[in-house]
Amino acid sequence: MRSRGTMHFQTLRCDQCKGIRVLGAACPDCGAKAPKNEVNANVVRRRTSVVRVDDELVIRRVQFSGAQHAQPSQVLDAIKSFTNAISTFAETDGSPAAVKAVTDAVAAIESLRFRHDSVQILRPDLALARAISRTLAQISLLWEAYKPVLTASTMAESVQLSEGAQALLDGAGESIRKHNARADAVAVFEDHTAGSLSERALKALRVNRPGLSLLEVASLGATEASAEVGVPVADALGAQYLTLIAVAEVHLDIDRFRRVASEAAQFCHKNKLLSEIAAAPEAIQALVEGNRAYAEAITAFEAVLQHEKNETTLIRRIIKLHSEIYEGVGLYQFVWYALLSGMKQKPFHKLVMEGATGAANTLLNSEIAPWFQGSDAYLRHAGQHGGAFSIVDGRVLFKLDKPREPMRVEEVIDTIFTFFESLAATSWALSNALSNAGIEVPTPDADAAYIGMSKFKTAALWLSDRGEGVCRSEEKDNAWEFDLDGVGGVSEIALTLAMAEGTLPHQISVQRHASTDPWLEIPLDMYIAHADMLSAEHTPSEFLISLLKLRASCHSGSQPLAGSGDFRYAIAVLGLFILNSDVTMIRHIRQVEVLARNAGDLDAIKLIHEILLQSRVKDRHAAHRLKAQLNEYVRELELNLPESTRVRIQR
């Protein structure tokens, strides 16, 4: 955004050098000063008008009143009004209409800031409110920045001074623009019609970090998280951290989230009790159950959001959601931290039996209490007991054993989001410490499927992440099927999927969408046996035999993949060594003979016998002819890994 007004300066010829100078100012060419009584009427008018604006603003400021959140559109409109007013002021040398326009524009900005900063800033709108507050503070400086520009004695001075003012104007609204960009990414995560929780989280990461694969995002997240929290972070926890940061930057207190995550991560990482607590099977199982409970609670709440539009009903559901997460997730976190802090020494399962409120109270009376803000029991009780609260005229009335003052709905929501903020930071820190200690918190297959991260879904996401257009993906009984856009072989893709860790289906089929090639069937055990050759010390001839065995085990449609060309290539390579008196190759060529015999390739067997005969009889002319034939096979033939546009892996 740029002020477009051009100011006018009266000019005349310099008496000494005859150059052009501004009335009332020194000559820019020779430096001759203007006479003392010389006045530039345009400059005087502008300076007088600036004083009038300042005088009027003094009156306006004492009239500011009220408290109301400013909206981004109001702020951007205020900036536009200011730039238009400044342009008018410059073009008209501070006309009465321009004085009023500038006064109105500056007063509007300052009034907007006064009302906005008078409102209590609460979650989940805290981040936006802060972005608006920073922007209003910045644009409130615009008038003071432009005053020297408008009152400059010369055009050159005005242009020089305008650079700083224009830089301030150019930066105005940047905080709001950054917030809106973050909000766009988080909107993807919050769009409950766009897939499962996990799918949306991954999509949001892509929006937030464009141009990077998920693996690159995870690695980047681990690096950034480690730098922020001061302890090592695994890639998986790095991706999770970036997701949490994205949500916190929009709906939570990002500064507090970072602080709690960092302090809790260091506390857990160096805690000597971590492994001892984790040794109790119920301690790890509790985290597994907590993860599932969180997913169920969020899923149920999103189902309500899809259909329920009544605000009061939604507030009730949020309070109940808080209570559900407090009991189903918070309970286990509270017990873990109560034990890690040394405040409790009882067995894990006994502390769980004592309930969430007891463990939370322990933490709220400890040195780590600031990490658990929002964990007070009254909201838990309100959500757990029927008739424990009511909502009247925008206030929540609590009907508990211990009397409590009514709270504004906005304050209740802020407290609930503070609890979520605390839980997210401390839960992530604990998970990271367990990961660093090599302690696994497993995700059962049923739970992974529930959150949309089953192995099949993960495979489909991996394909998309590597740039493969997935036309169709289907999970059948003990089989996965993927149809992909594009061209080229898919063996590497299919084998990578089949070799992933964990329980997988017996059959994985990958094909290019338009392919009509016969299916290439590869037995996984044979491929793994061949791949293992790469990680150990083996001779080239051993590797050659391994590759031939792999191809011989594969089928293209109903036919074996290994054909006469495969056998002749292998025979030629080995035969040349044998004819050059390397008898160590005889055992390898005998292996080729077995494979050729199984394939019914009598010509290949005959060739092997001829090579072995010549190695014994030493007929120089016959050997020379045979070597020429073998060299031709080596030049014209080749032996490659099995490849096709349609590949089926059998496990």
Secondary structure, DSSP 8 states (H G I E B T S, - for coil): ----------EEE-TTT--EEETTS--TTT-----TT---HHHHHHHHHHHHHHHHHHHHHTT--------HHHHHHHHHHHHHHHHHHHHTTS-HHHHHHHHHHHHHHHHHHHHHHTS---TTSHHHHHHHHHHHHHHTTHHHHHHHHHT-SSHHHHHHHHHHHHHHHHHTTHHHHHHHHHHHHHHHHH-TTSS-HHHHHHHHHHHHSTT--HHHHHHHHHHHHHHHHSS---HHHHHHHHHHHHHHHHHS-HHHHHHHHHHHHHHHHT-TTHHHHHTSHHHHHHHHHHHHHHHHHHHHHHHHHHH---HHHHHHHHHHHHHHHIIIIIHHHHHHHHHHTTS--S-HHHHHHH-HHHHHHHHHTSTTGGGGTT--HHHHHHHHSTTSEEEETTEEEE--SS----EEHHHHHHHHHHHHHHHHHHHHHHHHHHHHTT------HHHHHHTT--HHHHHHHHHHHTT--EEEEEEETTEEEEEE-S-S--HHHHHHHHTSSS---SEEEEEETT--S--EEEEHHHHHHHHHGGGS---HHHHHHHHHHHHHH-EETTEES--HHHHHHHHHHHHHHHHTT-GGGHHHHHHHHHHHHHHT-HHHHHHHHHHHHHHHH--HHHHHHHHHHHHHHHHH--------SEEEEE-
